[in-house]
Amino acid sequence: MEVRIEPTWKILLDDEFEKEYFKNLVAFVKTEYQQHRIYPPGSQIFNAFDFCPLDQTKVVIIGQDPYHGPGQANGLCFSVAEGVRMPPSLVNIFKELKDDLG
C-alpha cells in the first residue's frame, strides 16, 4: 500500500512509523484491505497528511462515523470527491455554516 505524506508531517511522524506497534498496525491494515472491502482506498488513508502541510494546519476535525459507501471516503474528514453525492453529515455541516454565517 503506497501512501503519500507531505514532508513536514513525514519528519514529525517518522519516529512513530518505526515503532513496533505501528509496524504491527500497518501489517494488520494491509491484511484487512486484502480480506475485506475497506474505504477509502489504501493509497488515500493519509490524504490529510498529504494535502495539509503541518505548518498550515490550524484545526483538526475528527468525525465520529466514517463514510462507508463506495466513492465517498477519500481520506479527508467530512469531504467527498467532486461529483459524489454529499452524505447527510456533510450536508448538515454546510447547513450550519449557512445558518451561522449567512
MARKOL-710551 format. One record per residue (C-alpha): residue number from 1; x negated, y negated, z negated. Coordinates in nm, 4 decimals. Each point is the difference from the previous one (the first is absolute). Layout:
<sites>
@titi = NUM; px = X; py = Y; pz = Z
...
</sites>
This chain:
<sites>
@titi = 1; px = 0.0000; py = 0.0000; pz = 0.0000
@titi = 2; px = -0.1649; py = -0.3186; pz = 0.1199
@titi = 3; px = 0.0935; py = -0.3209; pz = -0.1813
@titi = 4; px = -0.1250; py = -0.3548; pz = 0.0349
@titi = 5; px = -0.0759; py = -0.2225; pz = -0.2960
@titi = 6; px = -0.1019; py = -0.3641; pz = 0.0307
@titi = 7; px = -0.3663; py = -0.0435; pz = -0.1090
@titi = 8; px = 0.0645; py = -0.2079; pz = -0.3151
@titi = 9; px = 0.2355; py = 0.2667; pz = -0.1361
@titi = 10; px = -0.2400; py = 0.2771; pz = 0.1035
@titi = 11; px = -0.2801; py = -0.1586; pz = -0.2037
@titi = 12; px = 0.2284; py = -0.0272; pz = -0.3028
@titi = 13; px = 0.1384; py = 0.3542; pz = 0.0311
@titi = 14; px = -0.3053; py = 0.1965; pz = 0.1211
@titi = 15; px = -0.0987; py = 0.1186; pz = -0.3491
@titi = 16; px = 0.3563; py = 0.1179; pz = -0.0618
@titi = 17; px = 0.0039; py = 0.1935; pz = 0.3273
@titi = 18; px = -0.3062; py = 0.1976; pz = -0.1142
@titi = 19; px = 0.1534; py = 0.1169; pz = -0.3285
@titi = 20; px = 0.1050; py = 0.3624; pz = -0.0345
@titi = 21; px = 0.3663; py = -0.0780; pz = -0.0707
@titi = 22; px = 0.0230; py = -0.2015; pz = 0.3219
@titi = 23; px = -0.1619; py = 0.2733; pz = 0.2065
@titi = 24; px = 0.2509; py = 0.2461; pz = -0.1477
@titi = 25; px = 0.2828; py = -0.2402; pz = 0.0790
@titi = 26; px = -0.1151; py = -0.0335; pz = 0.3618
@titi = 27; px = -0.0133; py = 0.3789; pz = 0.0367
@titi = 28; px = 0.3502; py = 0.0312; pz = -0.1474
@titi = 29; px = 0.1431; py = -0.2720; pz = 0.2265
@titi = 30; px = -0.1582; py = 0.1559; pz = 0.3097
@titi = 31; px = 0.1607; py = 0.3338; pz = -0.0884
@titi = 32; px = 0.3371; py = -0.1665; pz = -0.0542
@titi = 33; px = -0.0231; py = -0.1674; pz = 0.3426
@titi = 34; px = -0.0736; py = 0.3384; pz = 0.1582
@titi = 35; px = 0.2851; py = 0.1809; pz = -0.1746
@titi = 36; px = 0.2752; py = -0.2625; pz = -0.0175
@titi = 37; px = 0.1475; py = -0.2976; pz = 0.1798
@titi = 38; px = -0.1580; py = -0.3014; pz = -0.1723
@titi = 39; px = 0.0498; py = -0.3715; pz = 0.0659
@titi = 40; px = -0.1792; py = -0.2143; pz = 0.0991
@titi = 41; px = -0.2339; py = 0.1759; pz = 0.2403
@titi = 42; px = -0.3315; py = 0.0762; pz = -0.1698
@titi = 43; px = -0.1887; py = -0.2642; pz = 0.1946
@titi = 44; px = 0.2289; py = -0.2671; pz = -0.1489
@titi = 45; px = -0.0084; py = 0.0859; pz = -0.3712
@titi = 46; px = -0.2538; py = -0.2728; pz = -0.0793
@titi = 47; px = 0.1388; py = -0.2662; pz = 0.2357
@titi = 48; px = 0.0427; py = -0.2393; pz = -0.2917
@titi = 49; px = -0.3769; py = 0.0182; pz = -0.0558
@titi = 50; px = -0.0703; py = -0.0524; pz = 0.3696
@titi = 51; px = 0.2389; py = -0.2828; pz = 0.0878
@titi = 52; px = -0.0406; py = -0.2054; pz = -0.3200
@titi = 53; px = -0.3592; py = -0.1016; pz = -0.0843
@titi = 54; px = -0.0748; py = 0.0027; pz = -0.3726
@titi = 55; px = -0.0941; py = -0.3691; pz = -0.0123
@titi = 56; px = 0.3335; py = -0.0949; pz = 0.1582
@titi = 57; px = 0.2136; py = 0.2208; pz = -0.2254
@titi = 58; px = 0.1993; py = -0.2030; pz = -0.2522
@titi = 59; px = 0.2879; py = 0.2338; pz = -0.0856
@titi = 60; px = 0.0473; py = 0.3758; pz = 0.0126
@titi = 61; px = 0.3547; py = 0.1338; pz = 0.0312
@titi = 62; px = 0.0598; py = 0.3638; pz = -0.0815
@titi = 63; px = 0.3336; py = 0.1519; pz = 0.0919
@titi = 64; px = 0.1895; py = 0.2571; pz = -0.2020
@titi = 65; px = 0.1223; py = 0.2179; pz = 0.2856
@titi = 66; px = -0.2028; py = 0.0631; pz = 0.3151
@titi = 67; px = 0.1566; py = -0.0082; pz = 0.3433
@titi = 68; px = 0.0807; py = 0.3556; pz = 0.1001
@titi = 69; px = 0.1313; py = -0.0193; pz = 0.3543
@titi = 70; px = -0.1965; py = 0.0582; pz = 0.3196
@titi = 71; px = -0.1662; py = -0.3179; pz = 0.1236
@titi = 72; px = 0.0799; py = -0.2031; pz = -0.3119
@titi = 73; px = -0.3083; py = 0.0372; pz = -0.2211
@titi = 74; px = -0.3123; py = -0.1693; pz = 0.1306
@titi = 75; px = -0.2233; py = -0.0272; pz = -0.3065
@titi = 76; px = 0.1224; py = -0.3459; pz = -0.0998
@titi = 77; px = 0.2538; py = -0.0402; pz = -0.2769
@titi = 78; px = 0.3354; py = -0.1335; pz = 0.1230
@titi = 79; px = -0.1097; py = -0.0116; pz = 0.3620
@titi = 80; px = 0.1079; py = 0.1722; pz = 0.3190
@titi = 81; px = -0.1439; py = -0.0192; pz = 0.3491
@titi = 82; px = 0.1618; py = -0.2297; pz = 0.2530
@titi = 83; px = 0.3089; py = 0.1605; pz = 0.1499
@titi = 84; px = 0.0645; py = 0.2266; pz = -0.3015
@titi = 85; px = 0.3334; py = -0.0508; pz = -0.1748
@titi = 86; px = -0.0540; py = -0.1598; pz = -0.3401
@titi = 87; px = 0.0784; py = 0.2226; pz = -0.2997
@titi = 88; px = 0.2477; py = -0.1398; pz = -0.2563
@titi = 89; px = -0.2732; py = -0.0988; pz = -0.2471
@titi = 90; px = -0.1685; py = -0.2206; pz = 0.2608
@titi = 91; px = 0.3332; py = -0.1506; pz = 0.1071
@titi = 92; px = 0.0617; py = -0.0895; pz = -0.3659
@titi = 93; px = -0.3404; py = -0.1670; pz = -0.0312
@titi = 94; px = 0.0723; py = -0.2227; pz = 0.2991
@titi = 95; px = 0.3478; py = -0.0752; pz = -0.1352
@titi = 96; px = -0.1468; py = -0.1080; pz = -0.3354
@titi = 97; px = -0.2624; py = -0.2140; pz = 0.1731
@titi = 98; px = 0.2696; py = -0.1725; pz = 0.2032
@titi = 99; px = 0.2196; py = -0.0503; pz = -0.3078
@titi = 100; px = -0.2902; py = -0.1458; pz = -0.1996
@titi = 101; px = -0.1780; py = -0.2027; pz = 0.2669
@titi = 102; px = 0.2733; py = -0.0771; pz = 0.2507
</sites>
